[in-house]
C-alpha cells in the first residue's frame, strides 16, 4: 500500500473523522506497518498499551480468558481501529488480540497521536466534543437499561437462592 492508501484508510476511521488530510498524512507517515500470521498474538490481556492498531487486511479477534476458556468478545476486520483508548491514555490491555487470518496492521503510537493533538488544538477540541457526545449517549442508554432492570421482579423475593445463599 502507498502513503495515499494509508491516508484514505485512516480517513474512514470514525475516531479520525474530520481530520484534515495534512493531519492524516502525519499519522500515516509516523505510523508503522506490522504483519501477523494467522494464530499470532498481537497483545495479551494485561499488557501495557502504547498505541492503537488499524486493521488493513485480515481479522483480529479480541478475547478474554474465562477460567481455562478463551471467550471471543468481538472479531475486527479491515477498517477497524483496535485499542483506541490506548491512543490517549496509558493503561493495561483489557483483552488479548489474536490474528485469526494473516493480518496487515498500521500501528499508531500514542506519543505520535498526542503530539498531533497538542500541535493541532482544533482537532483536540473536535475530538473532545465527539467523545463527550458519545459518553452522553452511552449514559442515556445505561439509564434506560437501569430503569428496565428495576422493573424486573425479584426472583428470589422469598430470600432463598438456588445456591443456598440469602
Secondary structure, DSSP 8 states (H G I E B T S, - for coil): --HHHHHHHHHTSGGGTT--HHHHHHHHHH-EEEEE-TT-EEE-TT-B--EEEEEEESEEEEEEEETTEEEEEEEEETT-EE-GGGGTS--B-SSEEEESS-EEEEEEEHHHHHHHHHH-HHHHHHHHHHHHHHHHHHHHHHHHHHHHHHTS--TTTTS--TTS--
